[in-house]
Amino acid sequence: MLAGGSAMGALLTPAPWRLIKDASLLSETWPGVPRPKTGTVATRFTNCSLCTAGCAVRARCIGKQPVQLAGVAGHPLSHGALCAYGIAGHHLPYHPDRLKSGAAEEAMAAVSGTIAKCVAGERVAVLDLRPGRTHSWTYRRAMNAVRNGLYLTPERQWRSDSAVDLGAAKVVLSFGTPLLDSWGTPGNVIAARENFRLIQAEAVESRTASMADLWLPVRPGSENALALRIANRLLDSGANSKDLPAGFRERVQMAESVDTGIADEQIRAVAGHLSSGGPALVLAASGSPDILALNLLIGAKGRTIVGRRETPVPEQWKNAAPETELSTVPDGSLRVLLIDESAPGEYVPWSSIERKLAPAAVVVAFAWSRDGYGRHASCVLPTAVYPESLDDVPAAVDSVTAAFRLSTPLMEARAGVVNPAEFVGKLGGVDAAGALRERADAIAKSGRGSVFTYADGKSAPVKQMKSDDFWKALNEGACWMDDRDAKAPLPALHFRERAASPVAIAEERGAAALVSPLMSKVYEESRLRLGKRGVALHPSSGLADGARAMLETDCGRMEVNVTLDSSVPPNVVQAAAGSELSDLCGPSAWAKVVRI
Amino acid sequence: MIRGRVLFVAGMAVTLAAGWAAFPRAIYRRSAQPVNFSHKVHTEKAGQSCEDCHSFREDGSFTGIPSLDKCASCHAAPMGTTAVEKEFIDKYVTPQREPEWRSYAEQPENVWFPHAIHVKRARMKCEACHGNQGTTDTPRVFERDRIGGYPRTTVHAGMPIPLGMNDCVECHRAQGLNHSCLDCHK
């Protein structure tokens, strides 16, 4: 009875409830869970390197720990915006899946030894997922010095010599490009949004489609035909027909009999918007030549698709290996392949890489986690993670001038990380350590462009600055932007069709293998985005919401979690982007989801 | 039977007393403020308002507890005859030493609380979160939870309580606002 009375009394006091609440705080701070420090807050500036937008970042730091990231107001490119991934970027160094160690010396020995044994026809290559950086030039210089060296890039729709001028566009017709959801520089897209009419042609009502001025729910697989029928209307109204892809006119005629799911009046109306709505632009997620050719018909070259100068480099660097697209390399010819996955970019399906490898090839991946090419490589070496790493961010697709901005570290990288540029540089006798400074000096010497400094929000011409001051400004938070060159040659449109994925991709985040655990939790619990192995199907699929199922393609199979979504058309599978899915789908012709 | 009831009631009484009287004393580590500062004297006699010492800078950030400069701007020399003021001048103003104030409203570093939005845009009164702080004649003892590490922030219905996330969420919901985690936790 004494015990009973005591228990009853205890429950009627704040003590047990307070202890439970305080104990829950302890459960959130196990050893190893990062805790924000306390102390004097200092503001530092850098640029986000999670994608090529390279948005400017203002960081509140306690000592060497960033505790809050935000955009920089008034920035001429990012306009103060920072996406959800960027805002939580400072969580990444603490990600539980982060690679912590790797056998760097053994990897160097294996690579050097294999290079020495290469015979004729066997190549040594670096695959750079984010070309255009200073590290990229280090790779090119090193591969130029290495016997049989190659510098490889993924196929790119937009190269460094061309850009999209969203600010000049009055009409944008997008075939599946996630313009309002992770494309280009988010702040720049938002800033330009009210100036253009967005027509989104997409089978699924994506986030971009739901926010577009007009959504064309094109029948899956008939996107090319829709573009060709629009082209036919433009040709009828006298549009310029020079430089069209081979066989274009024949395909235009054949497309008239294809059911695109879009009424003829609608097609006519869209053609009317493109021809008389002001400067127009057509984007294609697939890179289809037939879709991109619409830009020729509407006179986009020189108006909304502009030429862009390269960011200056030191003269002595120009003796470097040229850029070679991976797809052009003969199958079975790569004896050594080094993949720089440390700067997230286009994820190339492993099957496209594997076919290029020679038997017993040595593949080394430089990565943050094992989720990407680490699943396939002979060896994975851990690299510094944003915001630990020092790198530069090349200009984004929607930056009309060249840009140079440093992603300067806000915190120290942990011991054991490998710098991929230094690793590759050693192979070719190239000193990578001072490369960023050399490039900055080359920019300063060119006298081109201006520098926007984040602390005071001011711009100054580079030619008025000494190179030391320019370098200091870049390190303290600044962005160099080239002058617009009225004489820049009109860019060539690169018609290279990517194999269509049998699965509609819900978002394109490239190869960002790590996302803040908080973001993942927020997104997955709220179902704002499909999770890592999530697929969305129409309710008529026969599967239950939340069911586990198997996604099968002719490349393999993967267990997935099903979400039912009536905005996904019947017989379409929508999935979140990711390395596993990309490996599974590309270049597969079909996909199905079966109950398990 | 009667003995059982007596034991029951005795046990209950002991734990009630322990839980309501002893526990709060045990769970909180107490410390005094460095100066026996009287808000009452400054507001009533000196005619100051909250904003005179706790103000916004030009960039919109909040000064919080004022630095020594603010105090010394009036108290470079004694303005009264109290021993407290004399001690303050001798210990802090003259040697130019910042008092180590303990902030009742201290929040973890992963919390972003902008005074500007709450005061200027939402037009909240200081008392809504800080209670009767501005009318006290002596600062209340600073109490910090030994386990959780949070200070006892404000006084509500005569009881000092810590101002935690649930209090913020409750107020936001009452105002019809919905936010995501990252709006307040950066």
Interface residues (C-beta under 8 A of the other chain):
Chain A: M1 L2 A3 G4 G5 S6 A7 M8 G9 A10 L12 T13 P14 A15 R18 L19 K21 D22 A23 L25 L26 P36 K37 T38 R60 I62 V67 Q68 L69 A70 A84 I87 A88 L518 V522
Chain B: R3 G4 R5 L7 F8 V9 A10 G11 M12 A13 V14 T15 L16 A18 G19 W20 F23 P24 I27 P108 E109 N110 W112 D145 I147 G148 G149 S180 C181 L182 H185 K186
